[in-house]
């Protein structure tokens, strides 16, 4: 896997994952929508850790700075 996520993209995704988790665990969002947000947050966190977004690959998108 070639990295295709820059640092700004990773930071935004991590912040969103934390917000989604906080909304779910505080009970602000519950039910099916809460679970969807929690799963989406987990995906955001995972893609941030590995610096690769599978949805960027088919479209040739990369937010990494070129070296």
Secondary structure as the mmCIF struct_conf table of DSSP 4:
data_model
#
loop_
_struct_conf.conf_type_id
_struct_conf.id
_struct_conf.beg_label_comp_id
_struct_conf.beg_label_asym_id
_struct_conf.beg_label_seq_id
_struct_conf.end_label_comp_id
_struct_conf.end_label_asym_id
_struct_conf.end_label_seq_id
HELX_RH_AL_P HELX_RH_AL_P1 UNK A 7 UNK A 25
TURN_TY1_P TURN_TY1_P1 UNK A 26 UNK A 27
BEND BEND1 UNK A 28 UNK A 29
HELX_RH_AL_P HELX_RH_AL_P2 UNK A 31 UNK A 50
TURN_TY1_P TURN_TY1_P2 UNK A 51 UNK A 51
HELX_RH_AL_P HELX_RH_AL_P3 UNK A 54 UNK A 57
TURN_TY1_P TURN_TY1_P3 UNK A 58 UNK A 60
BEND BEND2 UNK A 64 UNK A 64
HELX_LH_PP_P HELX_LH_PP_P1 UNK A 65 UNK A 66
#
